[in-house]
Amino acid sequence: MTVLDRSVLEESTLADLHAIASELSIDGYRRLRKGDLIETILTRQGGETAAAAPPQPAPTESAGREEDVPAGGSRRRRGRRGGRGRTADRAGTDDGEGEVDAPPEESAEPHDTVQEPSRRSHRSRAGREERESRSSREPRDEGEARAGARVRGAVEEQETVQGTVELLPNGSGFVRVSPPEPSDEDVYISAAQVKRCELVSGDVVAGPRRAASRSERFASLVRIDTVNGLPASEIADRGRFDDLPAQFPSARFDLGAADPVLKALGLIAPFGRGSRVAITGGAWSGKSRLLRKLAEAIAAQPELTVLVALTGVRPEELGDWAQAPVTPAVALSLTASVDAQDNAVEMVIDQARRLAVRGTHAVVAIDTLDGLHPLSARRALASARSLRDGGSVTVIATSSGPLGGETTVIALGTAPTAPGSEPVIDIAASGTLRPELLLSATGLKALAKERAKAVK
């Protein structure tokens, strides 16, 4: 353990001092006052073989002395220590009625004075030894362990670390000092720090670290000083995502003309940055296949960040996505619990929101919303928006039907698609809110013509 000086000990709390005394094996440290405990710790650190004994209160003159009582009242003694001298002084002394203390009282007093404290001392010493032996076998209190870790971390020299952030599904993460491969030198980041600084995977952060305790494998980041070269305070001072003004999507995604289904979507149900898109249809209608096509087409545009969340899909589909150009951020099969699926989608949505606050355009592809709690599904879809003078979050999700609040609905045919065939778009049930913001005049005319055909 690091040698502590007096100034550090005086600034420490009593709980921290108890933790230090426990590590130094100081007996009876809980009975010491703070000043005496500091002196004992300093003595033990200086090489003493035993801890300083706790101070004992000095005896007062009134200890064991008879109290004055009213005339005719009885007398009462306090204590029995020092009884021999007091009995001798009282012998032959008038008590107010002409009587003196009886001799048997004098003969019994020395026995009580000498023998009784000896027995009490023996029992007290035996009990203390038993308690100390028992405490040495039992694990140290968790609160003292944390307090000791804080003190050790405060006095140890803090080393500054810099690396790339890699977030975990539970919201916490690691600073990879040698990215992308993990190593034993990586530093843990708590979920609270991730939220406070709005961190996302790939951020380069720097700050002091605390050495790992006995129960920890990795060192921990004490605080975050810089994020991508900027002070962390500037990142934290940015506005909250929900408080920033939003606008209707006006920048349409370029889905390309090579795929006929995607080309048709660009005309029938266009969508852009900040859209809430629901791909609806029955079982085997091709919803997952169409979502994958869209994710791959959008990911080809370098100015966009695509995050894929697979929740409640078939195990075979997990293997297919693992070989796709877009690697899923989270992947859960249909055996996962509803709460696990809710947490997975929330984690991906939070990351996309942080990117949007920084001015990045993020796209979240979710397959599927059907396994989530209804409120969680609506929250995920409602997170899509285009921030005015900022970034955007686009959500494209599959579901059995519209949830409400979508800006674009892509409805697929009710009949199952034949093996190897492309999904069939239901033109009459598909559409976009405010398409004039995404299509030119020529595109609006073509859209009206296709809808007219679908009605006939």
C-alpha positions as CSV (number, residue, x, y, z in Angstrom):
1,M,0.0,0.0,0.0
2,T,1.2,3.5,-0.8
3,V,2.6,5.5,2.2
4,L,0.2,8.3,3.1
5,D,1.2,11.5,4.7
6,R,-0.6,13.4,7.4
7,S,-2.3,15.9,5.1
8,V,-3.9,13.2,3.0
9,L,-5.1,11.4,6.1
10,E,-6.6,14.5,7.6
11,E,-8.6,15.2,4.4
12,S,-9.9,11.7,4.3
13,T,-13.3,10.7,5.7
14,L,-13.6,8.5,8.8
15,A,-14.8,5.6,6.5
16,D,-11.7,5.9,4.4
17,L,-9.5,5.9,7.5
18,H,-11.3,2.8,8.7
19,A,-10.5,1.1,5.4
20,I,-6.9,2.0,5.6
21,A,-6.6,0.8,9.2
22,S,-8.2,-2.5,8.2
23,E,-5.6,-3.0,5.5
24,L,-2.9,-2.2,8.1
25,S,-4.4,-4.7,10.5
26,I,-4.8,-2.2,13.3
27,D,-6.7,-3.7,16.2
28,G,-9.7,-1.8,17.6
29,Y,-9.5,1.0,15.0
30,R,-13.3,1.6,15.2
31,R,-13.0,2.7,18.8
32,L,-10.4,5.4,18.0
33,R,-11.2,9.1,17.3
34,K,-10.1,10.5,14.0
35,G,-7.0,12.3,15.4
36,D,-5.9,9.2,17.4
37,L,-6.6,7.0,14.3
38,I,-4.4,9.2,12.1
39,E,-1.6,9.0,14.6
40,T,-1.9,5.2,14.8
41,I,-1.9,4.9,11.0
42,L,1.2,7.1,10.7
43,T,3.0,5.1,13.5
44,R,2.1,1.8,11.7
45,Q,3.4,3.1,8.4
46,G,6.6,4.2,10.0
47,G,7.4,0.6,10.9
48,E,6.0,0.1,14.4
49,T,5.2,-3.5,15.1
50,A,1.9,-2.8,16.9
51,A,-0.8,-0.2,16.6
52,A,-1.0,2.5,19.1
53,A,-3.3,1.6,22.0
54,P,-6.5,3.6,22.2
55,P,-6.4,6.3,24.8
56,Q,-8.1,5.6,28.1
57,P,-10.0,8.3,30.0
58,A,-8.2,9.6,33.1
59,P,-9.9,8.7,36.4
60,T,-11.6,11.6,38.1
61,E,-11.7,12.4,41.8
62,S,-15.4,11.6,42.0
63,A,-15.0,8.1,40.7
64,G,-16.3,5.7,43.2
65,R,-16.9,8.4,45.8
66,E,-20.0,8.4,48.0
67,E,-22.7,10.9,47.0
68,D,-24.1,13.4,49.4
69,V,-27.7,12.5,50.3
70,P,-30.3,14.2,52.5
71,A,-30.3,13.5,56.2
72,G,-31.7,10.1,57.1
73,G,-31.2,8.8,53.6
74,S,-29.2,5.8,52.5
75,R,-25.7,6.0,51.0
76,R,-24.8,4.5,47.7
77,R,-21.3,3.6,46.4
78,R,-20.1,4.2,42.8
79,G,-17.9,1.4,41.5
80,R,-15.6,-0.9,43.4
81,R,-12.2,0.0,42.0
82,G,-10.0,1.5,44.8
83,G,-12.4,0.2,47.4
84,R,-9.7,-0.8,49.9
85,G,-8.5,2.7,50.6
86,R,-12.0,4.1,50.8
87,T,-13.2,1.5,53.3
88,A,-10.2,2.1,55.5
89,D,-11.0,5.9,55.5
90,R,-14.6,5.3,56.4
91,A,-13.9,2.9,59.3
92,G,-14.8,4.6,62.6
93,T,-16.4,7.6,60.9
94,D,-19.7,8.8,62.1
95,D,-22.5,8.5,59.5
96,G,-24.8,10.9,61.3
97,E,-26.5,8.3,63.6
98,G,-23.6,7.2,65.7
99,E,-22.9,4.0,63.7
100,V,-19.8,2.9,61.9
101,D,-19.2,0.7,58.9
102,A,-19.2,-3.0,59.9
103,P,-15.9,-4.9,59.7
104,P,-17.3,-7.5,57.3
105,E,-17.7,-4.8,54.8
106,E,-14.0,-4.0,54.9
107,S,-13.0,-7.7,54.5
108,A,-15.3,-8.2,51.6
109,E,-14.2,-5.1,49.8
110,P,-10.7,-6.1,48.8
111,H,-12.0,-9.4,47.4
112,D,-14.3,-7.5,45.1
113,T,-11.7,-4.9,44.2
114,V,-9.0,-7.4,43.2
115,Q,-10.8,-10.4,41.8
116,E,-13.8,-9.0,40.0
117,P,-11.8,-6.7,37.6
118,S,-9.5,-9.6,36.9
119,R,-12.4,-11.7,35.7
120,R,-13.9,-8.9,33.7
121,S,-10.5,-8.1,32.1
122,H,-10.1,-11.8,31.2
123,R,-13.5,-12.0,29.6
124,S,-13.0,-8.7,27.7
125,R,-9.7,-9.9,26.4
126,A,-11.0,-13.3,25.4
127,G,-14.1,-11.7,23.6
128,R,-11.9,-9.2,21.8
129,E,-9.6,-12.0,20.6
130,E,-12.6,-14.0,19.4
131,R,-14.0,-11.0,17.5
132,E,-10.7,-10.2,15.9
133,S,-10.2,-13.9,14.9
134,R,-13.7,-14.0,13.4
135,S,-13.3,-10.8,11.5
136,S,-10.0,-12.0,10.0
137,R,-11.9,-15.0,8.6
138,E,-14.8,-13.0,7.3
139,P,-14.6,-11.0,4.0
140,R,-14.1,-7.2,4.5
141,D,-17.2,-5.0,4.3
142,E,-17.9,-4.0,0.7
143,G,-18.2,-0.3,1.7
144,E,-14.8,-0.3,3.3
145,A,-13.4,-2.0,0.2
146,R,-14.8,0.8,-2.0
147,A,-13.6,3.4,0.4
148,G,-10.1,1.9,0.4
149,A,-10.1,1.8,-3.3
150,R,-11.0,5.5,-3.5
151,V,-8.2,6.5,-1.1
152,R,-5.6,4.4,-3.0
153,G,-6.8,5.9,-6.3
154,A,-6.5,9.4,-4.9
155,V,-2.9,9.1,-3.7
156,E,-1.6,7.0,-6.5
157,E,-0.2,8.8,-9.5
158,Q,-2.9,9.0,-12.2
159,E,-1.7,8.2,-15.7
160,T,-3.3,9.8,-18.7
161,V,-4.6,7.4,-21.3
162,Q,-5.8,8.0,-24.8
163,G,-7.6,5.6,-27.1
164,T,-10.6,4.7,-29.2
165,V,-14.0,4.1,-27.7
166,E,-15.7,0.8,-28.2
167,L,-19.2,0.6,-26.7
168,L,-20.8,-2.5,-25.2
169,P,-24.5,-3.6,-25.5
170,N,-25.1,-2.6,-21.8
171,G,-24.1,1.0,-22.5
172,S,-20.6,1.0,-21.0
173,G,-17.5,0.6,-23.0
174,F,-13.7,0.4,-23.2
175,V,-10.9,2.7,-24.4
176,R,-8.9,0.6,-26.8
177,V,-5.3,1.7,-26.5
178,S,-4.3,-0.5,-29.5
179,P,-7.4,-0.5,-31.7
180,P,-9.1,-2.5,-33.0
181,E,-7.7,-5.4,-31.1
182,P,-8.5,-5.6,-27.3
183,S,-5.6,-5.8,-24.8
184,D,-5.0,-5.9,-21.1
185,E,-4.1,-2.2,-21.1
186,D,-7.6,-1.2,-22.2
187,V,-9.5,1.1,-19.8
188,Y,-13.1,0.7,-18.7
189,I,-15.6,3.5,-19.2
190,S,-18.8,3.5,-17.2
191,A,-22.2,3.9,-18.7
192,A,-22.7,7.2,-16.9
193,Q,-19.6,8.7,-18.5
194,V,-20.7,7.5,-21.9
195,K,-24.1,9.3,-21.5
196,R,-22.6,12.4,-20.0
197,C,-20.2,12.9,-22.9
198,E,-22.5,11.5,-25.6
199,L,-19.8,9.0,-26.6
200,V,-20.2,6.7,-29.7
201,S,-18.0,3.9,-30.9
202,G,-15.0,5.3,-32.7
203,D,-14.5,8.4,-30.6
204,V,-11.0,9.2,-29.5
205,V,-11.0,10.1,-25.8
206,A,-8.3,11.0,-23.3
207,G,-8.2,11.3,-19.5
208,P,-6.6,10.0,-16.3
209,R,-7.2,6.4,-15.3
210,R,-7.4,4.6,-12.0
211,A,-5.5,1.4,-11.4
212,A,-7.7,-1.7,-11.1
213,S,-8.5,-3.0,-7.7
214,R,-8.3,-6.6,-6.5
215,S,-11.7,-7.4,-7.8
216,E,-11.3,-5.7,-11.2
217,R,-9.5,-6.8,-14.3
218,F,-9.2,-3.5,-16.1
219,A,-8.3,0.0,-15.0
220,S,-11.1,2.6,-15.0
221,L,-11.3,6.0,-16.5
222,V,-11.5,8.6,-13.8
223,R,-12.9,11.3,-16.1
224,I,-12.9,12.3,-19.8
225,D,-10.9,15.4,-20.6
226,T,-11.1,15.5,-24.4
227,V,-13.3,13.9,-27.1
228,N,-11.9,13.9,-30.6
229,G,-9.5,16.6,-29.5
230,L,-12.2,18.9,-28.1
231,P,-12.8,19.6,-24.4
232,A,-15.4,17.3,-23.0
233,S,-17.2,20.2,-21.5
234,E,-18.1,21.4,-25.0
235,I,-19.6,18.1,-25.9
236,A,-21.6,18.0,-22.7
237,D,-22.9,21.6,-23.2
238,R,-24.5,20.7,-26.6
239,G,-28.3,20.7,-26.6
240,R,-30.3,17.6,-25.9
241,F,-31.6,15.7,-28.9
242,D,-35.2,16.0,-27.8
243,D,-34.9,19.8,-27.3
244,L,-33.5,20.5,-30.8
245,P,-36.0,21.7,-33.4
246,A,-37.0,19.2,-36.1
247,Q,-38.3,19.6,-39.6
248,F,-39.8,17.3,-42.3
249,P,-37.3,15.3,-44.3
250,S,-36.3,17.1,-47.5
251,A,-33.1,15.3,-48.6
252,R,-34.0,12.1,-50.4
253,F,-31.8,9.0,-50.2
254,D,-30.3,7.9,-53.5
255,L,-31.1,4.2,-53.7
256,G,-29.7,3.7,-57.1
257,A,-31.2,2.4,-60.3
258,A,-29.7,-1.0,-60.6
259,D,-32.2,-2.8,-58.4
260,P,-35.8,-2.6,-59.8
261,V,-37.5,-2.8,-56.4
262,L,-35.4,0.1,-54.9
263,K,-36.0,2.1,-58.1
264,A,-39.7,1.7,-57.7
265,L,-39.5,2.7,-54.0
266,G,-37.8,5.9,-54.9
267,L,-40.9,6.9,-56.9
268,I,-43.8,5.2,-55.0
269,A,-42.7,5.8,-51.4
270,P,-39.7,8.1,-51.3
271,F,-38.0,8.8,-48.0
272,G,-35.0,10.8,-46.9
273,R,-32.8,11.9,-43.9
274,G,-35.0,11.9,-40.8
275,S,-37.8,9.8,-42.2
276,R,-39.7,7.2,-40.1
277,V,-40.1,4.3,-42.4
278,A,-42.2,1.2,-41.7
279,I,-41.9,-1.8,-43.9
280,T,-45.2,-3.7,-43.3
281,G,-46.6,-7.0,-44.6
282,G,-47.5,-10.5,-43.6
283,A,-45.3,-13.5,-42.9
284,W,-42.9,-14.4,-45.8
285,S,-43.8,-11.2,-47.7
286,G,-40.1,-10.3,-47.9
287,K,-39.8,-7.6,-45.3
288,S,-36.4,-8.7,-44.0
289,R,-35.0,-9.1,-47.5
290,L,-36.1,-5.6,-48.5
291,L,-34.7,-4.1,-45.3
292,R,-31.3,-5.7,-46.1
293,K,-31.4,-4.2,-49.6
294,L,-32.1,-0.8,-48.3
295,A,-29.4,-1.0,-45.6
296,E,-26.7,-2.0,-48.1
297,A,-27.7,0.7,-50.6
298,I,-27.6,3.4,-48.0
299,A,-24.4,2.2,-46.4
300,A,-22.6,2.7,-49.8
301,Q,-23.0,6.5,-49.2
302,P,-20.0,7.6,-47.2
303,E,-21.7,10.6,-45.6
304,L,-24.2,8.3,-43.9
305,T,-23.7,6.0,-40.8
306,V,-25.8,2.8,-40.8
307,L,-26.6,0.9,-37.6
308,V,-28.4,-2.4,-37.8
309,A,-30.4,-3.9,-34.9
310,L,-31.6,-7.4,-35.3
311,T,-34.2,-8.3,-32.6
312,G,-36.3,-11.4,-32.7
313,V,-35.1,-12.7,-36.1
314,R,-34.5,-16.3,-37.2
315,P,-31.1,-17.8,-36.2
316,E,-30.4,-18.4,-39.8
317,E,-30.8,-14.8,-40.6
318,L,-28.2,-13.9,-38.0
319,G,-25.6,-15.9,-40.0
320,D,-26.6,-14.2,-43.2
321,W,-26.2,-10.7,-41.7
322,A,-22.8,-11.6,-40.3
323,Q,-21.6,-12.0,-43.9
324,A,-23.3,-8.9,-45.2
325,P,-21.4,-5.6,-46.0
326,V,-23.2,-4.0,-43.0
327,T,-22.3,-5.7,-39.7
328,P,-25.2,-5.5,-37.1
329,A,-24.6,-3.4,-34.0
330,V,-26.8,-5.8,-32.0
331,A,-28.1,-9.2,-33.0
332,L,-30.7,-11.2,-31.0
333,S,-32.6,-14.2,-32.2
334,L,-36.3,-14.8,-31.6
335,T,-35.4,-16.7,-28.4
336,A,-34.4,-13.4,-26.6
337,S,-36.7,-12.0,-24.0
338,V,-38.8,-8.9,-24.8
339,D,-36.8,-6.8,-22.3
340,A,-33.5,-7.9,-23.9
341,Q,-34.9,-6.8,-27.3
342,D,-36.1,-3.5,-25.9
343,N,-32.6,-2.8,-24.4
344,A,-30.8,-3.7,-27.6
345,V,-32.9,-1.3,-29.7
346,E,-32.7,1.5,-27.2
347,M,-28.9,1.2,-27.1
348,V,-28.6,1.5,-30.9
349,I,-31.1,4.4,-31.0
350,D,-29.2,6.3,-28.3
351,Q,-26.0,6.0,-30.3
352,A,-27.7,7.3,-33.4
353,R,-29.1,10.3,-31.4
354,R,-25.7,11.2,-30.2
355,L,-24.4,11.2,-33.7
356,A,-27.2,13.4,-34.9
357,V,-26.5,16.0,-32.2
358,R,-22.9,16.2,-33.5
359,G,-24.2,16.9,-37.0
360,T,-23.9,13.3,-38.4
361,H,-26.7,11.6,-40.5
362,A,-27.4,8.2,-39.0
363,V,-29.7,5.5,-40.3
364,V,-31.0,2.7,-38.0
365,A,-32.4,-0.4,-39.6
366,I,-34.5,-2.6,-37.2
367,D,-35.7,-6.1,-37.9
368,T,-38.2,-6.3,-36.3
369,L,-40.5,-4.1,-34.0
370,D,-43.0,-6.9,-33.5
371,G,-41.1,-8.5,-30.6
372,L,-40.8,-5.3,-28.6
373,H,-43.1,-3.8,-26.1
374,P,-45.6,-1.5,-27.9
375,L,-44.3,1.6,-26.1
376,S,-40.6,0.7,-26.8
377,A,-41.5,0.2,-30.5
378,R,-43.1,3.6,-30.8
379,R,-40.2,5.3,-29.0
380,A,-37.7,3.8,-31.4
381,L,-39.7,4.9,-34.4
382,A,-40.4,8.3,-33.0
383,S,-36.7,9.0,-32.5
384,A,-36.3,9.5,-36.2
385,R,-36.2,13.2,-37.2
386,S,-34.2,15.7,-39.2
387,L,-32.7,18.3,-36.9
388,R,-32.7,21.9,-38.2
389,D,-29.1,23.0,-38.9
390,G,-27.9,19.7,-37.6
391,G,-27.8,16.0,-38.3
392,S,-30.6,13.5,-38.6
393,V,-31.8,10.0,-37.4
394,T,-33.6,7.9,-39.9
395,V,-35.4,4.7,-38.7
396,I,-36.3,2.0,-41.1
397,A,-38.1,-0.9,-39.4
398,T,-40.1,-4.0,-40.3
399,S,-43.4,-4.7,-38.6
400,S,-46.6,-6.5,-39.3
401,G,-48.5,-3.2,-39.6
402,P,-48.1,0.5,-39.2
403,L,-47.6,1.8,-35.6
404,G,-48.7,5.4,-36.3
405,G,-46.5,8.5,-36.8
406,E,-44.6,7.1,-39.8
407,T,-43.7,9.6,-42.5
408,T,-43.3,6.7,-45.0
409,V,-45.1,3.4,-45.2
410,I,-43.8,0.6,-47.5
411,A,-46.6,-2.0,-47.7
412,L,-45.8,-5.4,-49.3
413,G,-48.2,-7.7,-50.9
414,T,-50.2,-10.0,-48.6
415,A,-49.5,-13.1,-50.5
416,P,-46.2,-14.9,-49.7
417,T,-43.5,-14.3,-52.3
418,A,-42.5,-17.1,-54.4
419,P,-39.0,-18.6,-53.8
420,G,-36.3,-16.4,-55.4
421,S,-38.8,-13.7,-56.4
422,E,-38.6,-10.0,-55.3
423,P,-41.0,-8.5,-52.8
424,V,-44.2,-7.1,-54.2
425,I,-45.0,-3.5,-53.3
426,D,-48.6,-2.6,-52.6
427,I,-48.8,0.8,-54.3
428,A,-52.2,1.7,-52.9
429,A,-51.2,1.0,-49.3
430,S,-47.8,2.6,-49.6
431,G,-47.0,6.3,-49.5
432,T,-45.1,9.2,-48.1
433,L,-46.2,12.2,-46.0
434,R,-45.3,15.5,-47.7
435,P,-43.7,13.9,-50.9
436,E,-43.4,17.3,-52.5
437,L,-40.4,17.9,-50.2
438,L,-38.6,14.9,-51.6
439,L,-39.7,14.7,-55.3
440,S,-39.4,17.2,-58.1
441,A,-42.4,18.3,-60.1
442,T,-41.7,15.5,-62.7
443,G,-41.5,13.0,-59.9
444,L,-44.8,14.1,-58.4
445,K,-46.5,13.6,-61.8
446,A,-45.1,10.2,-62.1
447,L,-46.2,9.3,-58.6
448,A,-49.7,10.4,-59.3
449,K,-49.8,8.4,-62.5
450,E,-48.7,5.2,-60.7
451,R,-51.3,5.7,-58.0
452,A,-54.0,6.2,-60.6
453,K,-53.0,2.8,-62.2
454,A,-53.1,1.1,-58.8
455,V,-56.7,2.4,-58.1
456,K,-57.9,1.0,-61.4
